[in-house]
Amino acid sequence: MSEALLRLAGVHTHIGQYHILQGVDLTVPKGGLTVLLGRNGAGKTTTLRTIMGLWHASRGSVSFDGQDITRRATPDISCAGIAYVPENMGIFSDLTVRENLVLAARRGEPERARLDWIFGFFPALKKFWNQAAGTLSGGQKQMLAIARAIVEPRKLLLVDEPTKGLAPAIVQSLINAFRELKSTETTILLVEQNFNFVRSLGDSVAVMDDGRIVYSGPMAELAEDRHLQQRLLGLSLDAHQQRLP
């Protein structure tokens, strides 16, 4: 097992009167891709938002790269080297593709070599460079959201359901991008329900249920064990190729 880059220990998160996370213990090894699975409402998005400080843990701790970030503000967590791609993508619709990436780069114009690297995965972004982001297709917006997160090198990338509603060709572009990111030693924590997508990419997996982690281990073990899939997820990855209920 690789050294842990991110660790959640006994994390509880309340949103108003609702107790969403109920003692989450999660370890994300450095340099790989960890998949967070679970039914809708299990607490996956809340976990990502708690890591980013958008919601603060009411109990427990979140540590990143050896530092306690449990109570840090979101901008400080971002500056520490974590980027977040939310399910709603989080792009600025009224700004152009270029303006979205300039804002994300923080230091002004992105480096040319970095842009060329991103365009290799997402050529549509180069084509629509000066077009308002709100006029892009759903798949192109997802490309832009991920490009914003990686326009500068990051230690950890949090991504919430990147393939939702996307065409297979665009999903393949995302697979290529994530594989390349893994080769650059960027650590990725991915919430996803497209099984083919996670099986081809995931190194480790954690399964959530009712605000807790109920299983963690190598992705290969879960992908090969139909009985374990049925017990944890209520379905077989082979029988249900697309998404969790």
Backbone as JSON, one array per atom type, in Angstrom:
{
  "sequence": "MSEALLRLAGVHTHIGQYHILQGVDLTVPKGGLTVLLGRNGAGKTTTLRTIMGLWHASRGSVSFDGQDITRRATPDISCAGIAYVPENMGIFSDLTVRENLVLAARRGEPERARLDWIFGFFPALKKFWNQAAGTLSGGQKQMLAIARAIVEPRKLLLVDEPTKGLAPAIVQSLINAFRELKSTETTILLVEQNFNFVRSLGDSVAVMDDGRIVYSGPMAELAEDRHLQQRLLGLSLDAHQQRLP",
  "N": [[0.84, -1.19, 0.0], [0.56, 2.19, -0.88], [1.95, 5.23, 0.48], [-0.26, 7.24, 2.44], [-1.95, 9.99, 1.1], [-4.2, 11.46, 1.65], [-6.35, 11.44, 4.43], [-9.22, 10.56, 6.17], [-10.59, 10.52, 9.36], [-12.88, 9.16, 11.41], [-14.93, 10.99, 10.62], [-17.61, 13.17, 10.96], [-20.34, 14.85, 9.54], [-22.65, 17.41, 9.66], [-25.48, 18.79, 8.08], [-27.37, 21.37, 8.48], [-30.12, 20.15, 10.17], [-29.56, 17.6, 9.51], [-27.73, 14.62, 9.78], [-25.23, 13.72, 8.0], [-22.64, 12.52, 7.25], [-21.38, 9.89, 9.11], [-19.14, 9.13, 10.79], [-16.87, 8.69, 9.02], [-14.2, 6.83, 7.79], [-11.53, 7.03, 5.79], [-8.97, 6.33, 3.53], [-6.76, 7.63, 1.17], [-4.51, 6.52, -1.04], [-1.27, 7.73, -2.0], [-0.6, 8.91, -5.27], [-2.28, 7.29, -6.86], [-5.51, 6.24, -8.2], [-8.41, 6.5, -6.51], [-11.59, 5.18, -6.1], [-14.78, 6.2, -5.11], [-17.6, 4.65, -4.23], [-21.18, 4.07, -4.09], [-24.68, 4.06, -3.27], [-27.13, 6.5, -4.43], [-27.35, 9.27, -2.29], [-25.79, 8.25, -0.28], [-23.69, 9.66, 0.79], [-21.48, 10.49, -0.62], [-20.9, 12.85, -2.18], [-21.03, 14.72, -0.12], [-18.82, 13.92, 1.33], [-16.69, 14.7, -0.38], [-17.11, 17.48, -0.42], [-16.72, 18.07, 2.25], [-14.01, 17.47, 2.55], [-12.98, 19.56, 1.0], [-13.6, 21.71, 2.56], [-15.93, 23.06, 2.16], [-18.16, 22.27, 3.5], [-17.9, 21.9, 6.95], [-16.44, 19.44, 9.02], [-18.18, 18.15, 11.8], [-17.17, 16.55, 13.69], [-14.22, 14.51, 14.17], [-11.36, 14.13, 11.91], [-9.58, 15.57, 9.12], [-6.85, 14.95, 7.19], [-4.2, 16.05, 5.11], [-1.52, 15.41, 3.11], [0.09, 15.15, 5.33], [-0.74, 17.24, 6.96], [-3.14, 18.74, 9.12], [-6.22, 19.59, 7.92], [-8.76, 20.05, 8.7], [-10.21, 22.25, 9.72], [-9.59, 24.28, 8.03], [-10.02, 27.03, 5.73], [-11.7, 26.98, 2.54], [-10.25, 28.3, 0.33], [-7.61, 28.14, 1.34], [-7.24, 25.39, 1.48], [-7.37, 24.76, -1.22], [-5.06, 26.11, -2.11], [-3.18, 24.53, -0.9], [-2.93, 22.43, -2.6], [-5.11, 20.96, -3.59], [-7.64, 20.24, -5.9], [-11.02, 20.64, -7.02], [-13.65, 19.2, -8.77], [-16.86, 19.74, -9.1], [-20.1, 18.07, -9.24], [-21.87, 19.71, -10.61], [-20.19, 21.03, -12.22], [-19.19, 23.75, -12.05], [-18.3, 25.89, -13.67], [-17.81, 29.19, -15.16], [-20.35, 30.5, -16.78], [-20.8, 32.82, -18.3], [-18.32, 33.67, -19.02], [-15.55, 33.32, -21.31], [-14.0, 30.29, -22.63], [-11.23, 30.62, -22.46], [-11.08, 32.67, -20.49], [-12.13, 31.36, -18.27], [-10.1, 29.49, -17.78], [-7.9, 31.13, -17.31], [-8.65, 32.39, -14.93], [-8.64, 30.14, -13.26], [-5.97, 29.49, -13.29], [-4.73, 31.34, -11.68], [-2.25, 32.67, -11.56], [-2.31, 34.28, -13.7], [-2.02, 34.17, -17.26], [-2.26, 30.82, -18.38], [0.45, 28.41, -18.56], [1.93, 27.82, -21.73], [2.8, 25.28, -22.54], [1.44, 23.67, -20.75], [-1.2, 24.16, -21.48], [-1.19, 23.12, -24.11], [-0.85, 20.46, -23.52], [-3.28, 19.92, -22.19], [-5.06, 20.46, -24.31], [-4.48, 18.31, -25.89], [-5.97, 16.24, -24.78], [-8.52, 17.35, -24.77], [-9.49, 18.62, -27.39], [-11.61, 20.22, -28.22], [-11.72, 22.4, -26.55], [-9.7, 24.09, -27.39], [-10.68, 24.73, -29.9], [-12.98, 26.19, -29.26], [-12.0, 28.38, -27.88], [-12.4, 31.17, -27.51], [-15.06, 31.33, -27.02], [-18.15, 31.73, -25.24], [-18.5, 29.97, -22.22], [-20.97, 29.01, -21.43], [-22.27, 28.34, -23.76], [-21.32, 25.96, -24.61], [-21.5, 22.38, -25.25], [-22.82, 19.77, -23.07], [-20.85, 17.8, -22.63], [-18.55, 19.2, -23.44], [-18.5, 21.21, -21.53], [-17.93, 19.69, -19.28], [-15.36, 18.86, -19.93], [-14.09, 21.35, -19.81], [-14.44, 21.96, -17.1], [-12.82, 20.02, -15.87], [-10.4, 20.7, -17.06], [-10.0, 23.22, -15.91], [-9.43, 22.44, -13.32], [-6.98, 21.17, -13.58], [-5.26, 22.91, -14.76], [-3.14, 24.02, -13.51], [-0.47, 22.23, -11.93], [-1.53, 19.78, -9.58], [-1.68, 18.25, -6.34], [-3.74, 16.62, -5.47], [-6.76, 15.58, -6.88], [-10.17, 16.01, -6.77], [-13.07, 14.59, -7.95], [-16.39, 14.69, -8.97], [-18.6, 12.52, -10.19], [-17.89, 12.55, -13.16], [-18.68, 11.46, -15.67], [-21.38, 11.56, -16.0], [-24.2, 11.51, -17.96], [-22.78, 11.79, -20.34], [-21.62, 11.28, -23.73], [-20.31, 8.19, -25.15], [-17.87, 8.6, -26.6], [-16.82, 10.93, -25.51], [-16.51, 10.12, -22.9], [-14.43, 8.33, -23.25], [-12.37, 10.11, -23.85], [-12.11, 11.3, -21.36], [-11.21, 9.09, -19.88], [-8.68, 8.73, -21.03], [-7.51, 11.14, -20.26], [-7.5, 10.95, -17.42], [-5.89, 8.7, -17.08], [-3.45, 9.69, -18.0], [-3.04, 11.72, -16.13], [-2.7, 10.16, -13.83], [-0.23, 9.05, -14.45], [1.4, 11.2, -14.07], [1.68, 11.32, -11.42], [-0.34, 12.57, -10.07], [-2.72, 12.41, -7.58], [-5.93, 10.97, -7.39], [-9.26, 11.25, -6.34], [-12.23, 9.85, -6.96], [-15.62, 10.14, -7.43], [-18.0, 8.11, -8.79], [-20.33, 6.43, -10.98], [-20.35, 4.98, -13.24], [-19.59, 1.95, -14.2], [-17.86, 0.62, -16.05], [-16.09, 2.64, -16.55], [-14.84, 3.15, -14.03], [-13.73, 0.66, -13.47], [-11.72, 0.37, -15.32], [-9.92, 2.25, -14.56], [-9.59, 2.54, -11.76], [-7.52, 2.13, -8.9], [-7.79, 1.64, -6.19], [-10.69, 1.17, -4.06], [-13.49, 2.47, -2.31], [-16.48, 1.86, -0.57], [-19.48, 3.44, 0.18], [-22.16, 3.61, 2.54], [-25.04, 4.84, 3.92], [-23.75, 7.06, 5.11], [-21.28, 6.07, 5.97], [-18.1, 4.4, 5.52], [-18.17, 1.24, 4.24], [-16.71, -0.69, 3.05], [-13.39, -1.18, 1.88], [-10.68, -1.49, -0.38], [-8.58, -3.1, -2.91], [-9.46, -2.19, -6.27], [-9.53, -4.23, -8.17], [-10.22, -6.54, -6.73], [-12.91, -6.1, -5.92], [-14.09, -5.83, -8.44], [-13.88, -8.39, -9.45], [-15.36, -10.02, -7.82], [-18.39, -11.13, -7.65], [-20.27, -11.76, -5.69], [-19.52, -10.12, -3.58], [-19.98, -7.64, -4.75], [-22.76, -7.78, -4.98], [-23.49, -7.89, -2.3], [-22.52, -5.46, -1.25], [-23.37, -3.45, -2.99], [-25.75, -4.17, -4.08], [-25.98, -5.17, -6.6], [-24.54, -6.58, -9.61], [-21.44, -5.85, -11.09], [-20.95, -6.79, -13.64], [-23.47, -7.48, -14.59], [-24.81, -5.1, -14.55], [-23.99, -2.66, -16.41], [-23.92, 0.09, -16.43], [-24.93, 2.28, -14.31], [-25.16, 2.85, -10.76], [-28.17, 2.37, -8.75]],
  "CA": [[0.0, 0.0, 0.0], [1.31, 3.43, -0.95], [1.76, 6.21, 1.54], [-1.53, 7.95, 2.35], [-1.91, 11.44, 0.86], [-5.4, 12.01, 2.29], [-6.93, 10.51, 5.41], [-10.35, 10.99, 6.98], [-10.68, 9.65, 10.54], [-14.07, 9.39, 12.23], [-15.51, 12.27, 10.21], [-19.05, 13.41, 10.98], [-20.74, 16.14, 8.96], [-24.07, 17.77, 9.75], [-25.97, 19.87, 7.23], [-28.59, 21.73, 9.19], [-30.55, 19.13, 11.13], [-29.29, 16.27, 8.96], [-26.44, 14.02, 10.11], [-24.96, 13.05, 6.73], [-21.51, 11.62, 7.44], [-21.53, 9.34, 10.46], [-17.91, 8.44, 11.18], [-16.18, 8.22, 7.8], [-12.78, 6.52, 7.81], [-11.16, 6.86, 4.39], [-7.56, 6.57, 3.21], [-6.49, 7.74, -0.26], [-3.06, 6.36, -1.24], [-0.61, 8.72, -2.85], [-0.2, 8.56, -6.61], [-3.2, 6.41, -7.57], [-6.89, 6.69, -8.36], [-9.33, 5.85, -5.59], [-12.99, 5.35, -6.48], [-15.75, 6.2, -4.01], [-18.86, 4.14, -4.74], [-22.3, 4.01, -3.16], [-25.97, 4.46, -3.83], [-27.49, 7.91, -4.28], [-27.67, 9.65, -0.93], [-24.93, 7.56, 0.69], [-22.8, 10.63, 1.42], [-20.26, 10.63, -1.42], [-20.65, 14.27, -2.47], [-20.76, 15.37, 1.16], [-17.43, 13.61, 1.67], [-15.82, 15.57, -1.17], [-17.3, 18.86, 0.02], [-16.1, 18.18, 3.56], [-12.57, 17.54, 2.31], [-12.67, 20.89, 0.46], [-13.94, 22.75, 3.52], [-17.2, 23.73, 1.82], [-18.87, 21.96, 4.74], [-16.91, 21.52, 7.94], [-16.73, 18.28, 9.86], [-18.58, 18.45, 13.17], [-16.33, 15.7, 14.52], [-13.25, 13.77, 13.39], [-10.28, 14.91, 11.33], [-9.18, 15.4, 7.72], [-5.44, 15.31, 7.03], [-3.74, 16.05, 3.72], [-0.08, 15.55, 2.97], [0.67, 15.26, 6.66], [-1.23, 18.41, 7.66], [-4.55, 18.74, 9.48], [-6.94, 20.64, 7.18], [-10.16, 19.9, 9.09], [-10.85, 23.54, 9.95], [-9.08, 25.3, 7.11], [-10.95, 27.59, 4.75], [-11.59, 26.38, 1.21], [-9.12, 28.82, -0.46], [-6.36, 27.62, 1.88], [-7.16, 23.98, 1.07], [-7.02, 24.78, -2.63], [-3.66, 26.52, -2.23], [-2.34, 23.42, -0.43], [-2.73, 21.51, -3.72], [-6.29, 20.16, -3.89], [-8.61, 20.82, -6.83], [-12.33, 19.99, -6.9], [-14.58, 19.32, -9.9], [-18.17, 19.33, -8.58], [-21.01, 17.46, -10.2], [-22.47, 20.76, -11.44], [-19.05, 21.49, -13.03], [-18.63, 24.94, -11.44], [-17.68, 26.83, -14.61], [-18.44, 30.5, -15.28], [-21.01, 30.4, -18.08], [-20.73, 34.07, -19.06], [-16.94, 33.91, -19.43], [-15.07, 32.44, -22.37], [-13.15, 29.18, -22.22], [-9.94, 31.19, -22.06], [-11.21, 33.41, -19.23], [-12.29, 30.36, -17.22], [-8.81, 28.88, -17.47], [-7.04, 32.18, -16.74], [-9.04, 32.52, -13.52], [-8.23, 28.95, -12.53], [-4.51, 29.46, -13.21], [-4.41, 32.19, -10.53], [-1.05, 33.48, -11.79], [-2.44, 34.93, -15.01], [-2.15, 33.26, -18.4], [-1.69, 29.49, -18.17], [1.65, 28.1, -19.33], [1.59, 27.32, -23.05], [3.02, 23.83, -22.59], [0.36, 23.04, -20.0], [-2.4, 24.25, -22.32], [-1.08, 22.17, -25.21], [-1.07, 19.14, -22.91], [-4.72, 19.8, -21.97], [-5.72, 20.4, -25.61], [-4.3, 16.97, -26.41], [-7.11, 15.45, -24.31], [-9.79, 18.03, -25.01], [-9.28, 19.57, -28.49], [-12.74, 21.15, -28.37], [-11.45, 23.62, -25.79], [-8.91, 24.96, -28.26], [-11.57, 25.18, -30.97], [-13.94, 27.17, -28.73], [-11.19, 29.14, -26.95], [-12.96, 32.5, -27.26], [-16.51, 31.21, -26.97], [-18.7, 31.71, -23.89], [-18.58, 28.6, -21.71], [-22.36, 28.62, -21.34], [-22.77, 27.87, -25.06], [-20.74, 24.65, -24.91], [-22.32, 21.21, -24.96], [-22.6, 19.23, -21.74], [-19.55, 17.15, -22.61], [-17.51, 20.21, -23.53], [-18.45, 21.87, -20.22], [-17.22, 18.8, -18.36], [-13.96, 18.98, -20.29], [-13.61, 22.63, -19.29], [-14.38, 21.86, -15.63], [-11.62, 19.26, -15.52], [-9.25, 21.5, -17.47], [-9.8, 24.25, -14.89], [-8.84, 21.83, -12.13], [-5.62, 20.69, -13.82], [-4.49, 23.9, -15.52], [-1.9, 24.04, -12.74], [-0.25, 20.92, -11.28], [-2.19, 19.6, -8.28], [-1.34, 17.02, -5.65], [-4.94, 15.8, -5.33], [-7.91, 16.0, -7.68], [-11.45, 15.45, -6.35], [-13.96, 14.69, -9.1], [-17.7, 14.15, -8.64], [-19.39, 11.97, -11.31], [-17.55, 13.26, -14.4], [-19.24, 10.9, -16.91], [-22.84, 11.58, -15.95], [-24.88, 12.06, -19.12], [-21.87, 12.05, -21.45], [-21.54, 10.3, -24.81], [-19.16, 7.29, -24.99], [-16.62, 9.15, -27.14], [-16.3, 11.9, -24.54], [-16.06, 9.33, -21.76], [-13.11, 7.8, -23.59], [-11.43, 11.22, -23.69], [-11.87, 11.45, -19.92], [-10.37, 7.97, -19.47], [-7.31, 9.04, -21.46], [-7.0, 12.24, -19.42], [-7.23, 10.47, -16.07], [-4.72, 7.83, -17.14], [-2.27, 10.54, -18.11], [-2.87, 12.37, -14.83], [-2.12, 9.16, -12.93], [1.18, 8.87, -14.79], [2.13, 12.36, -13.56], [1.64, 11.17, -9.97], [-1.47, 13.26, -9.47], [-3.62, 11.5, -6.88], [-7.31, 11.28, -7.76], [-10.39, 10.64, -5.62], [-13.27, 9.95, -7.97], [-16.97, 9.64, -7.2], [-18.47, 7.74, -10.12], [-21.23, 5.29, -11.0], [-20.17, 4.27, -14.5], [-18.72, 0.85, -13.79], [-16.79, 0.4, -17.02], [-15.14, 3.74, -16.36], [-14.02, 2.98, -12.82], [-12.99, -0.61, -13.52], [-10.54, 0.53, -16.16], [-9.05, 3.29, -14.01], [-9.42, 2.54, -10.31], [-6.52, 1.32, -8.21], [-8.44, 1.24, -4.94], [-12.1, 1.52, -4.03], [-14.19, 2.5, -1.03], [-17.93, 1.85, -0.77], [-20.23, 4.12, 1.24], [-23.57, 3.32, 2.77], [-25.62, 5.52, 5.08], [-22.81, 7.98, 5.73], [-20.08, 5.41, 6.49], [-17.39, 3.51, 4.61], [-18.47, -0.14, 4.63], [-15.72, -1.56, 2.42], [-12.29, -0.56, 1.15], [-9.71, -2.48, -0.84], [-8.21, -2.94, -4.32], [-10.56, -2.24, -7.22], [-9.56, -5.53, -8.85], [-10.92, -7.51, -5.9], [-14.35, -5.86, -6.02], [-14.52, -6.06, -9.82], [-13.88, -9.81, -9.75], [-16.14, -10.75, -6.83], [-19.8, -10.79, -7.85], [-20.99, -11.86, -4.42], [-19.19, -8.92, -2.83], [-20.71, -6.56, -5.41], [-24.17, -7.91, -4.62], [-23.66, -7.58, -0.88], [-22.22, -4.06, -0.96], [-24.02, -2.49, -3.88], [-27.06, -4.66, -4.48], [-25.98, -5.5, -8.02], [-23.28, -7.1, -10.14], [-20.84, -4.93, -12.05], [-21.08, -7.37, -14.97], [-24.87, -7.49, -15.01], [-25.27, -3.72, -14.69], [-22.81, -2.02, -16.97], [-23.97, 1.54, -16.46], [-24.88, 3.11, -13.13], [-25.84, 2.4, -9.55], [-29.52, 2.94, -8.6]],
  "C": [[0.87, 1.24, 0.0], [1.05, 4.3, 0.27], [0.45, 6.96, 1.35], [-1.29, 9.44, 2.1], [-3.05, 12.12, 1.61], [-5.95, 10.98, 3.26], [-8.07, 11.2, 6.16], [-10.5, 10.0, 8.13], [-11.89, 10.04, 11.37], [-14.81, 10.66, 11.9], [-17.04, 12.23, 10.23], [-19.31, 14.78, 10.38], [-22.24, 16.3, 9.09], [-24.36, 18.89, 8.74], [-27.34, 20.26, 7.77], [-28.91, 20.66, 10.22], [-30.16, 17.72, 10.7], [-27.86, 15.84, 9.26], [-26.03, 13.16, 8.91], [-23.81, 12.05, 6.84], [-21.49, 11.19, 8.9], [-20.32, 8.49, 10.86], [-17.16, 7.86, 10.01], [-14.7, 8.03, 8.07], [-12.37, 6.19, 6.37], [-9.69, 7.21, 4.21], [-7.39, 6.58, 1.69], [-4.98, 7.63, -0.46], [-2.5, 7.38, -2.22], [-0.3, 8.14, -4.22], [-1.11, 7.66, -7.39], [-4.56, 7.04, -7.73], [-7.77, 5.84, -7.45], [-10.75, 6.19, -5.99], [-13.86, 5.28, -5.23], [-17.11, 5.83, -4.59], [-19.93, 4.18, -3.66], [-23.57, 4.46, -3.85], [-26.17, 5.97, -3.7], [-27.89, 8.19, -2.84], [-26.8, 9.0, 0.14], [-23.97, 8.5, 1.41], [-21.53, 10.92, 0.64], [-19.92, 12.09, -1.69], [-20.35, 15.03, -1.19], [-19.33, 15.12, 1.61], [-16.48, 14.53, 0.92], [-15.91, 17.02, -0.68], [-16.71, 19.09, 1.42], [-14.58, 18.26, 3.44], [-12.17, 18.95, 1.87], [-13.0, 22.02, 1.42], [-15.19, 23.53, 3.17], [-18.24, 23.45, 2.89], [-17.82, 21.47, 5.73], [-17.38, 20.32, 8.74], [-17.12, 18.74, 11.26], [-17.79, 17.62, 14.17], [-15.38, 14.92, 13.63], [-12.23, 14.7, 12.75], [-10.06, 14.56, 9.86], [-7.72, 15.85, 7.62], [-5.03, 15.12, 5.58], [-2.24, 16.31, 3.69], [0.59, 15.84, 4.32], [0.2, 16.43, 7.49], [-2.73, 18.28, 7.95], [-5.24, 19.9, 8.78], [-8.41, 20.69, 7.6], [-10.87, 21.24, 9.19], [-10.37, 24.63, 9.01], [-10.19, 25.8, 6.18], [-10.68, 26.99, 3.37], [-10.44, 26.97, 0.38], [-7.77, 28.3, 0.03], [-6.15, 26.16, 1.49], [-6.79, 23.88, -0.4], [-5.55, 25.13, -2.84], [-2.69, 25.42, -1.77], [-2.13, 22.37, -1.51], [-3.89, 20.6, -4.04], [-7.2, 20.91, -4.84], [-9.88, 19.99, -6.8], [-13.16, 20.27, -8.14], [-15.94, 18.83, -9.42], [-19.05, 18.73, -9.67], [-21.64, 18.49, -11.12], [-21.42, 21.52, -12.24], [-18.42, 22.79, -12.52], [-17.91, 25.88, -12.39], [-18.45, 28.15, -14.61], [-19.02, 30.62, -16.68], [-20.86, 31.65, -18.93], [-19.31, 34.39, -19.53], [-16.55, 32.94, -20.53], [-14.28, 31.27, -21.78], [-11.81, 29.7, -21.72], [-10.04, 31.87, -20.71], [-11.4, 32.46, -18.05], [-10.94, 29.78, -16.8], [-7.83, 29.89, -16.88], [-7.37, 32.37, -15.26], [-8.55, 31.34, -12.69], [-6.71, 28.9, -12.35], [-3.97, 30.32, -12.09], [-3.2, 33.1, -10.75], [-1.12, 34.21, -13.13], [-2.6, 33.89, -16.09], [-1.53, 31.9, -18.08], [-0.44, 29.27, -19.02], [1.26, 27.43, -20.65], [1.73, 25.79, -23.12], [1.9, 23.09, -21.86], [-0.94, 23.06, -20.81], [-2.35, 23.24, -23.46], [-1.32, 20.75, -24.73], [-2.57, 18.9, -22.7], [-5.47, 19.68, -23.29], [-5.55, 19.02, -26.25], [-5.42, 16.04, -25.99], [-8.43, 16.03, -24.79], [-9.64, 19.07, -26.13], [-10.41, 20.56, -28.69], [-12.49, 22.45, -27.63], [-10.61, 24.6, -26.59], [-9.79, 25.55, -29.37], [-12.49, 26.3, -30.5], [-13.28, 28.11, -27.71], [-11.82, 30.47, -26.55], [-14.48, 32.5, -27.22], [-16.97, 31.16, -25.51], [-18.91, 30.27, -23.43], [-20.02, 28.1, -21.65], [-22.94, 28.09, -22.63], [-22.2, 26.51, -25.43], [-21.75, 23.53, -24.65], [-22.0, 20.7, -23.56], [-21.24, 18.57, -21.61], [-18.4, 18.13, -22.64], [-17.39, 20.98, -22.22], [-17.72, 21.0, -19.21], [-15.72, 18.82, -18.65], [-13.36, 20.26, -19.7], [-13.48, 22.58, -17.77], [-13.13, 21.1, -15.19], [-10.36, 20.03, -15.89], [-8.96, 22.6, -16.46], [-9.08, 23.67, -13.67], [-7.38, 21.44, -12.33], [-4.76, 21.68, -14.59], [-3.17, 24.23, -14.81], [-1.71, 22.66, -12.12], [-0.88, 20.88, -9.9], [-1.71, 18.29, -7.66], [-2.53, 16.06, -5.62], [-6.08, 16.41, -6.12], [-9.14, 15.26, -7.19], [-12.44, 15.66, -7.48], [-15.27, 13.98, -8.79], [-18.48, 13.81, -9.9], [-19.11, 12.67, -12.64], [-18.23, 12.73, -15.65], [-20.75, 10.99, -16.98], [-23.43, 12.27, -17.18], [-24.02, 12.28, -20.33], [-21.89, 10.92, -22.48], [-20.29, 9.44, -24.64], [-17.84, 7.86, -25.5], [-15.99, 10.14, -26.18], [-15.81, 11.18, -23.29], [-14.67, 8.76, -22.03], [-12.04, 8.88, -23.47], [-11.1, 11.42, -22.21], [-10.98, 10.32, -19.4], [-8.92, 8.25, -19.82], [-6.7, 10.12, -20.58], [-6.64, 11.76, -18.03], [-6.03, 9.52, -16.04], [-3.43, 8.64, -17.21], [-1.99, 11.25, -16.79], [-2.25, 11.4, -13.83], [-0.62, 8.99, -13.2], [2.03, 10.04, -14.33], [2.15, 12.39, -12.04], [0.63, 12.09, -9.3], [-2.39, 12.22, -8.84], [-5.06, 11.93, -7.16], [-8.27, 10.52, -6.85], [-11.62, 10.91, -6.46], [-14.57, 9.34, -7.48], [-17.58, 9.36, -8.57], [-19.38, 6.53, -10.02], [-21.22, 4.58, -12.35], [-19.14, 3.17, -14.27], [-17.57, 0.58, -14.75], [-15.69, 1.44, -16.84], [-14.25, 3.49, -15.15], [-13.21, 1.69, -12.84], [-11.7, -0.45, -14.3], [-9.51, 1.48, -15.55], [-8.68, 3.09, -12.54], [-8.31, 1.63, -9.83], [-7.09, 0.78, -6.91], [-9.87, 1.74, -4.94], [-12.59, 1.54, -2.59], [-15.68, 2.58, -1.34], [-18.59, 2.48, 0.45], [-21.64, 3.61, 1.33], [-23.99, 4.04, 4.04], [-24.58, 6.32, 5.85], [-21.57, 7.36, 6.32], [-19.39, 4.64, 5.36], [-17.6, 2.08, 5.1], [-17.52, -1.14, 3.99], [-14.63, -0.71, 1.81], [-11.28, -1.63, 0.78], [-9.33, -2.2, -2.28], [-9.43, -3.02, -5.23], [-10.67, -3.61, -7.88], [-10.33, -6.58, -8.05], [-12.43, -7.34, -6.0], [-14.86, -6.19, -7.41], [-14.64, -7.54, -10.15], [-14.8, -10.62, -8.85], [-17.61, -10.35, -6.92], [-20.6, -10.84, -6.56], [-20.74, -10.62, -3.56], [-19.91, -7.7, -3.43], [-22.18, -6.57, -4.98], [-24.4, -7.49, -3.19], [-23.49, -6.08, -0.61], [-23.08, -3.08, -1.74], [-25.4, -2.93, -4.34], [-27.14, -5.0, -5.95], [-24.62, -6.07, -8.39], [-22.73, -6.11, -11.14], [-20.96, -5.47, -13.47], [-22.51, -7.27, -15.48], [-25.39, -6.08, -15.27], [-24.09, -2.88, -15.13], [-22.78, -0.5, -16.77], [-23.83, 2.18, -15.09], [-25.57, 2.44, -11.95], [-27.24, 3.01, -9.48], [-29.46, 4.2, -7.76]]
}
